Amino acid sequence: MTSRTLSYRRCSTLAGAAAALLLSATAGVAQEVPSVFAGADPSAMVAEGKMWVYPTGGDGLQAWSTADRRNWKKHPLLRLRDIRWTKADGAPVHYLWAPDMIVDRGRYYFYYSIGPQNPTPSRLGVAVCSSPAGPCTDSGKPLLTGGDGFEAIDPTVFIDPKSGRPLLYAGGSAGAKLRVFELAPNMVTIAREIPVEQPPHFTEGAFVHERNGIYYLSYSHGRWNRSDYSVHYATASSPTGPWQYRGAILTADAKYKGPGHHSFVRDPKTGEWLIVYHRWEGQTGDGPYAGERRVAIQQIRYDASGLIQPVKMSD
């Protein structure tokens, strides 16, 4: 089995979330769950009996693991100095963010963004890991380089359960351009690009999941440090569209601001579908906000037609 059929990958924690599940069929799902830890852009999975969360880094990327969803352990995975091609663009400063871990045929592949985005183009890298906690070895060259209005950021990989094709989704931010590529069987090189239509209100942070034959493309909209940052989605009968826009899933409220850069996962123990995302806490006004974002997870619900009910972060 591969990717999401093997594990409930992309799940940041229920960490005390079972405490308050208040469901509303008309106004969405209200839960008021606590956040887990400081971090942003979380990608998560379950493997080897533990939950693993992969947040944005800086000069290094790490995993957070837990066996009980309350106590977390940090595992260093990859440092900038371990990626030899990083300085080839001549930029004086580099940083890592928005990683994504996936498992395919028993091997782990770790995708990540390398900045700056200006004045040199951003790039995507990929490493092969021996376990969800590493160690990870970079492939030795960029997987994808931005340019011409495209920013190579926010990689996510989806393995289509129908065709078995591994698909890489990337891009967004200033160019707000989404691109999709089919990966080669080795998972560390690109086989070809697949043209796709740009979804409405797309900014960055694409994610794809499939349920009952429906493909869901979800993504962040707005400015990352402002209150308009939010999660929207569209549906299709294939993982590459054409997409029908369905609306917003997560938006700011009076208590929590700018929820975004999320993922979906199904808990194999309960069957519940979950959304993992980051948000600003303790902020007022429309931004820009400063400080650290927090990782949170909440249950989601689908209606009879497969549409996702909006999620409420607080009452």
KOLFI-306359 format. One record per residue (C-alpha): residue number from 1; residue in three letters; x negated, y, z. Coordinates in Angstrom, 3 decimals. Each point is the difference from the previous one (the first is absolute). Layout:
<sites>
   i  aa       c1       c2       c3
 NUM ALA        X        Y        Z
...
</sites>
This chain:
<sites>
   i  aa       c1       c2       c3
   1 MET    0.000    0.000    0.000
   2 THR   -1.135    3.568   -0.582
   3 SER    0.317    3.455    1.488
   4 ARG    3.390    0.662    1.609
   5 THR    1.222   -3.583   -0.315
   6 LEU   -2.939   -1.115    2.116
   7 SER    0.182    2.659    2.638
   8 TYR    2.007    2.863    1.181
   9 ARG   -2.749    2.298   -1.120
  10 ARG    0.634    3.744    0.569
  11 CYS    1.576   -0.045    3.321
  12 SER   -1.281    2.414    2.621
  13 THR    1.522   -1.257    3.201
  14 LEU    3.162   -0.560    1.744
  15 ALA   -1.931    1.043    3.153
  16 GLY    2.883    0.437    2.263
  17 ALA    2.314    0.560   -2.926
  18 ALA    2.429   -2.654    1.095
  19 ALA    0.969    2.376    2.754
  20 ALA    2.412    2.151   -1.962
  21 LEU    1.725   -1.067   -3.182
  22 LEU    3.088    2.174   -0.540
  23 LEU    1.486   -0.691   -3.408
  24 SER    2.383    2.206   -1.958
  25 ALA    1.476   -1.201   -3.274
  26 THR    1.031    3.457   -1.091
  27 ALA   -2.860    2.292    0.971
  28 GLY   -2.861   -2.469   -0.201
  29 VAL   -2.082   -1.880    2.511
  30 ALA   -0.753    1.834    3.248
  31 GLN   -2.596   -1.594    2.226
  32 GLU   -2.135    2.511    1.916
  33 VAL   -3.048   -2.240    0.187
  34 PRO   -3.320    1.116    1.465
  35 SER   -3.020    0.406   -2.226
  36 VAL   -2.881   -2.438    0.340
  37 PHE   -3.272    1.896   -0.329
  38 ALA   -1.556    3.009   -1.704
  39 GLY   -0.508   -0.601   -3.700
  40 ALA    1.323    0.618   -3.481
  41 ASP    0.733   -1.833   -3.257
  42 PRO    0.426   -3.402    1.680
  43 SER   -0.136   -3.235   -1.937
  44 ALA    0.787   -3.108    2.030
  45 MET    0.223   -3.769   -0.193
  46 VAL    0.260   -3.060    2.203
  47 ALA   -2.737   -2.608   -0.230
  48 GLU   -1.682   -2.515    2.279
  49 GLY    2.673    0.388    2.627
  50 LYS   -0.498    3.746    0.396
  51 MET    1.305    3.245   -1.404
  52 TRP   -2.511    2.142   -1.875
  53 VAL    0.375    3.704   -0.795
  54 TYR   -2.337    1.901   -2.342
  55 PRO    0.146    3.822    0.347
  56 THR   -1.847    2.841   -1.709
  57 GLY   -3.634    0.384    1.034
  58 GLY   -2.555    2.764   -0.528
  59 ASP   -3.533   -1.289   -0.258
  60 GLY    1.218   -3.544    0.672
  61 LEU    3.052   -2.224   -0.149
  62 GLN    1.226   -2.398    2.653
  63 ALA    2.741   -2.421    0.891
  64 TRP    2.121   -0.070    3.120
  65 SER    1.190   -3.413    1.152
  66 THR    2.446   -1.210    2.617
  67 ALA    1.348   -3.332    1.155
  68 ASP    2.829    1.409    2.102
  69 ARG    0.857    3.322   -1.711
  70 ARG   -1.001    1.886    3.121
  71 ASN   -3.750   -0.401    0.403
  72 TRP   -2.120    0.983   -2.983
  73 LYS   -3.625   -0.686   -0.931
  74 LYS   -2.037    2.022   -2.492
  75 HIS   -2.168   -1.734   -2.626
  76 PRO   -2.467    1.983   -2.173
  77 LEU    0.327   -1.118   -3.622
  78 LEU   -1.898    2.201   -2.415
  79 ARG   -2.179    3.122    0.239
  80 LEU   -0.802    2.560   -2.650
  81 ARG   -3.641   -0.951    0.150
  82 ASP    0.957   -3.571   -0.935
  83 ILE    1.385    1.231   -3.351
  84 ARG   -3.066    0.672   -2.091
  85 TRP    1.709    1.748   -2.904
  86 THR    1.673    2.647    2.190
  87 LYS   -2.609    2.720   -0.602
  88 ALA   -0.189   -0.524   -3.767
  89 ASP    2.396    2.897   -0.602
  90 GLY   -2.408    2.489    1.603
  91 ALA    2.523    1.361    2.509
  92 PRO   -1.606    1.056    3.304
  93 VAL    2.669   -1.540    2.240
  94 HIS    2.140   -3.115   -0.351
  95 TYR    2.758   -1.607    2.024
  96 LEU    2.270   -3.051   -0.052
  97 TRP    3.758   -0.165    0.314
  98 ALA    3.259   -1.868   -0.782
  99 PRO   -1.244   -3.613   -0.080
 100 ASP    1.998   -3.086   -0.900
 101 MET   -0.754   -3.634    0.892
 102 ILE    1.542   -2.926   -1.873
 103 VAL   -0.569   -3.739    0.017
 104 ASP    0.033   -2.093   -3.154
 105 ARG   -0.741   -3.726   -0.110
 106 GLY   -1.605    0.117    3.410
 107 ARG   -2.345    2.926   -0.682
 108 TYR    0.381    3.540    1.303
 109 TYR   -0.377    3.084   -2.190
 110 PHE   -0.354    3.481    1.438
 111 TYR    0.810    3.047   -2.177
 112 TYR   -0.796    3.590    1.002
 113 SER   -0.250    3.603   -1.181
 114 ILE   -3.278    1.919   -0.030
 115 GLY   -0.003    3.805   -0.060
 116 PRO   -0.516    2.852   -0.546
 117 GLN    2.734    0.703   -2.532
 118 ASN   -1.642    3.310   -0.880
 119 PRO   -2.248    0.982   -1.724
 120 THR   -0.866   -3.628   -0.863
 121 PRO    2.784   -2.507   -0.779
 122 SER    1.186   -2.364    2.706
 123 ARG   -0.655   -3.706   -0.477
 124 LEU    1.368   -3.338    1.116
 125 GLY   -2.145   -2.811    1.326
 126 VAL    0.624   -3.634    0.892
 127 ALA   -1.795   -2.391    2.315
 128 VAL    0.301   -3.732    0.544
 129 CYS    0.438   -1.022    3.641
 130 SER   -0.484   -3.351    1.686
 131 SER    2.840    0.618    2.462
 132 PRO    2.521    2.724    0.913
 133 ALA   -2.633    1.311    2.432
 134 GLY   -2.796   -0.081   -2.575
 135 PRO   -2.815   -0.007   -0.634
 136 CYS    0.698    1.675   -3.340
 137 THR   -2.367    0.328   -2.938
 138 ASP    0.591    2.743   -2.554
 139 SER    0.246   -1.122   -3.626
 140 GLY   -2.947    2.250   -0.955
 141 LYS    1.806    2.449   -2.274
 142 PRO    3.132    2.181   -0.103
 143 LEU    3.208   -1.765   -0.868
 144 LEU    1.546    3.176   -1.420
 145 THR   -1.107    3.627   -0.407
 146 GLY    2.341    2.983   -0.179
 147 GLY   -0.039    2.896   -2.448
 148 ASP    2.105    1.803   -2.625
 149 GLY    2.764    0.821    2.463
 150 PHE   -0.036   -3.377    1.718
 151 GLU   -1.250   -0.470    3.561
 152 ALA   -1.185   -3.526    0.770
 153 ILE    1.448   -0.247    3.519
 154 ASP    2.337   -2.115    2.136
 155 PRO   -0.468   -3.497   -1.466
 156 THR    2.529   -2.723    0.710
 157 VAL    0.078   -3.465   -1.531
 158 PHE    3.167   -2.024   -0.597
 159 ILE   -0.009   -3.594   -1.250
 160 ASP    3.197   -0.581   -1.943
 161 PRO    1.703   -3.123    1.400
 162 LYS    1.602   -0.702   -3.384
 163 SER   -3.009    0.279   -2.298
 164 GLY   -2.897   -0.285    2.424
 165 ARG   -1.577    3.144   -1.483
 166 PRO   -2.040    2.152    2.413
 167 LEU    0.907    3.642   -0.562
 168 LEU   -1.906    3.043    1.292
 169 TYR    1.982    3.205    0.586
 170 ALA   -1.985    3.200    0.568
 171 GLY    0.031    3.757   -0.312
 172 GLY    1.920    3.068    1.006
 173 SER   -0.693    3.093    2.098
 174 ALA   -0.803    3.156   -2.012
 175 GLY    0.543   -1.720   -3.334
 176 ALA    2.997   -1.927    1.352
 177 LYS   -0.714   -2.651   -2.625
 178 LEU    0.606   -3.697    0.621
 179 ARG   -1.889   -2.598   -2.015
 180 VAL    0.345   -3.792    0.018
 181 PHE   -2.632   -2.555   -0.972
 182 GLU   -0.057   -3.766   -0.248
 183 LEU   -2.998   -1.407    1.829
 184 ALA   -2.135   -2.804   -1.375
 185 PRO    0.217   -3.365    1.793
 186 ASN   -3.148    0.876    1.957
 187 MET    1.955    2.869    1.637
 188 VAL   -3.002    2.370   -0.218
 189 THR    0.271    1.174   -3.621
 190 ILE    2.797    1.497   -2.083
 191 ALA    1.387   -2.029   -2.903
 192 ARG    2.231    2.661   -1.564
 193 GLU    2.175    3.024    0.724
 194 ILE    3.782   -0.276   -0.101
 195 PRO    1.800    3.215   -1.046
 196 VAL    2.702    1.051    2.471
 197 GLU    2.448    2.865    0.330
 198 GLN   -0.647    2.496    2.772
 199 PRO    2.556   -0.453    2.787
 200 PRO    1.962    3.066    1.198
 201 HIS   -1.480    1.874    2.977
 202 PHE   -3.210   -2.045   -0.065
 203 THR   -2.990    1.548    1.760
 204 GLU   -2.217   -2.889    1.180
 205 GLY   -0.210   -3.190    2.070
 206 ALA    1.858   -2.464   -2.242
 207 PHE    1.087   -3.374    1.333
 208 VAL    1.909   -2.867   -1.633
 209 HIS    1.956   -2.854    1.516
 210 GLU    2.545   -2.476   -1.344
 211 ARG    3.198   -1.288    1.582
 212 ASN    2.661   -2.220   -1.576
 213 GLY   -1.267    0.719   -3.499
 214 ILE   -0.024    3.793    0.475
 215 TYR   -3.303    1.868   -0.151
 216 TYR   -0.340    3.043    2.248
 217 LEU   -2.509    2.739   -0.816
 218 SER   -0.350    2.296    3.012
 219 TYR   -2.297    2.977    0.416
 220 SER   -0.750    3.207    1.859
 221 HIS    1.338    3.377   -1.066
 222 GLY   -1.113    3.459    1.149
 223 ARG   -3.104    1.399    1.652
 224 TRP   -1.776   -2.366    2.404
 225 ASN   -0.246    2.534    2.858
 226 ARG    3.430    1.597   -0.331
 227 SER    3.550   -0.878    0.970
 228 ASP    1.075   -0.807   -3.569
 229 TYR   -2.240   -3.090   -0.049
 230 SER    2.429   -2.916   -0.301
 231 VAL    0.577   -3.456   -1.455
 232 HIS    2.120   -0.511   -3.127
 233 TYR    0.706   -3.027   -2.156
 234 ALA    1.237   -1.352   -3.312
 235 THR    1.018   -3.474   -1.165
 236 ALA   -0.487   -2.101   -3.121
 237 SER    0.347   -3.534   -1.328
 238 SER   -3.768   -0.218   -0.562
 239 PRO   -3.076    1.177    1.937
 240 THR   -0.762    2.614   -2.656
 241 GLY    3.455    1.502   -0.517
 242 PRO    1.879    1.678   -1.525
 243 TRP    0.866    1.481    3.364
 244 GLN    3.315    1.296    1.314
 245 TYR   -0.477    2.615    2.704
 246 ARG    1.866   -0.822    3.228
 247 GLY   -0.827    2.832    2.421
 248 ALA   -1.867    0.549    3.255
 249 ILE   -0.626   -2.634    2.674
 250 LEU   -1.928    2.004    2.614
 251 THR    0.086    3.766    0.531
 252 ALA   -1.119    2.347    2.779
 253 ASP    2.310    0.700    2.919
 254 ALA   -0.130    2.256    3.042
 255 LYS   -2.375   -2.306    1.879
 256 TYR   -2.245   -1.630   -2.627
 257 LYS   -1.402    1.737   -3.070
 258 GLY   -1.305   -1.045   -3.393
 259 PRO    0.476   -3.791   -0.019
 260 GLY   -1.747   -1.610   -2.934
 261 HIS   -2.639   -2.221   -1.568
 262 HIS    1.820   -3.147    0.944
 263 SER    0.378   -3.675   -0.780
 264 PHE    2.721   -2.634    0.271
 265 VAL   -0.306   -3.493    1.433
 266 ARG    2.254   -2.827    1.085
 267 ASP   -0.515   -1.480    3.435
 268 PRO   -0.228   -3.770   -0.584
 269 LYS    1.197   -0.730    3.545
 270 THR    3.211    2.045   -0.058
 271 GLY    0.590    0.596   -3.718
 272 GLU    0.257    3.745    0.665
 273 TRP   -1.320    2.443   -2.545
 274 LEU   -2.228    2.703    1.445
 275 ILE   -1.455    3.298   -1.158
 276 VAL   -3.456    1.017    1.205
 277 TYR   -0.945    3.664   -0.304
 278 HIS   -1.786    2.932    1.605
 279 ARG    1.588    3.131    1.447
 280 TRP   -0.849    3.214    1.823
 281 GLU    1.000    0.137    3.657
 282 GLY    0.189    3.006    2.333
 283 GLN    0.206    2.430   -2.941
 284 THR    2.487    2.805   -0.653
 285 GLY    0.915    2.008   -3.063
 286 ASP   -0.701   -0.921   -3.597
 287 GLY   -3.810   -0.157    0.236
 288 PRO   -2.735   -0.175   -0.947
 289 TYR   -0.649   -2.318    2.941
 290 ALA   -3.354   -0.798    1.570
 291 GLY   -1.303   -2.827    2.125
 292 GLU    0.548   -3.716   -0.344
 293 ARG    2.885   -1.871   -1.514
 294 ARG    1.472   -3.100    1.645
 295 VAL    0.844   -3.429   -1.413
 296 ALA    3.562   -1.251    0.608
 297 ILE    2.212   -2.855   -1.147
 298 GLN    3.775   -0.287   -0.258
 299 GLN    2.558   -2.477   -1.221
 300 ILE    1.727    0.640   -3.313
 301 ARG    3.320   -1.259   -1.317
 302 TYR    1.340   -0.622   -3.503
 303 ASP    3.652    0.371   -0.935
 304 ALA    1.969   -2.593   -1.972
 305 SER   -1.298    1.348   -3.312
 306 GLY   -3.610   -0.033    1.115
 307 LEU   -0.380    3.718    0.671
 308 ILE   -2.109    1.042    2.991
 309 GLN    1.763    1.832    2.805
 310 PRO   -1.796    3.186    1.072
 311 VAL   -2.006   -0.433    3.193
 312 LYS    0.371    2.379    2.939
 313 MET   -3.096    0.532    2.126
 314 SER    1.939    1.541    2.894
 315 ASP    3.605    0.669    0.969
</sites>
